[in-house]
């Protein structure tokens, strides 16, 4: 899986790339805690608190194409380092933002942080798919994404302890981000000492291209890529919305549950299953084609969302948890299927797929508006998104 046809072993650089997945998983996991905290601290409605996610995912949209240009100009390693420095800057901007009792400075800090994350992801995804034979690309990116799942667990845990656990300090919001910023700078320092085999990866792409029929035209001439763009937009929107309003839904479903308990349920329950799902997905793909697995998981997630909307007590809560398991494989598998066979157009295709993360900026606001009085109704949007993803996976079942 990590050894190319030319004998290059990508295992060590792959593990470094996997660490990046953990970092941005932690950053995104923290957002779901911020969403509920902002509703109370700044007296925001559910729709208004959706601007926490909007600030992040609009950063992805704005930075996606420039990030692709950066990767083409300076290469994956230097490009990722630029992204890490922006990530750290955005995290540390939470300190001055803490002196102003307004959500706007925090939104600015999150935007800067997201621009860094966008650059990192533009480098990390094609690296994960390209470090070895294309046949194993979906397995490799799902394995790297399992590290992302660890970050999604750690993020809410840190946020719950440092933010909800210290409501009196004006630096409660800044504390977790100071730690994240320091760790990001450390990873950036380590990256300067490790070689990313970009020439070997390029040679691997050329070898794959020579072994397959030549394809002409732009990225838009590939129908599967266009379908993947919409699938990625809907997935990120659905996944962000489900995480953002998890705590709201749980508290409305059972008012006896405290915020701290709901946060723990999100971290260890929802995100725990998200992590397990990503590990299982990489394992399942030894026998199940990526398109088939995506179709199956998309259909199961759709059924779970239907139960969540139905508000059937404990059954709905279990369905909400299981949704995280079935969501787990969607982003990396859609990405791998989207860039499959793109050859020299992979970097441009990667940038456009990352741009589709803007779905995470739109869904939380719309879900907040729909679910202002009854949060369950807001989950109709993820339901529709998962249904399309199931159909996309079905269309790719023989080609994956």
PyMOL commands that set and color helices and strands:
alter all, ss='L'
color gray80, all
select helices_A, chain A and resi 11-41+46-49+51-97+103-130+134-164+172-191+198-211+219-221+223-244+246-253+259-284+290-310+314-327+330-339+343-370+375-378+380-395
alter helices_A, ss='H'
color red, helices_A
deselect
rebuild
show_as cartoon
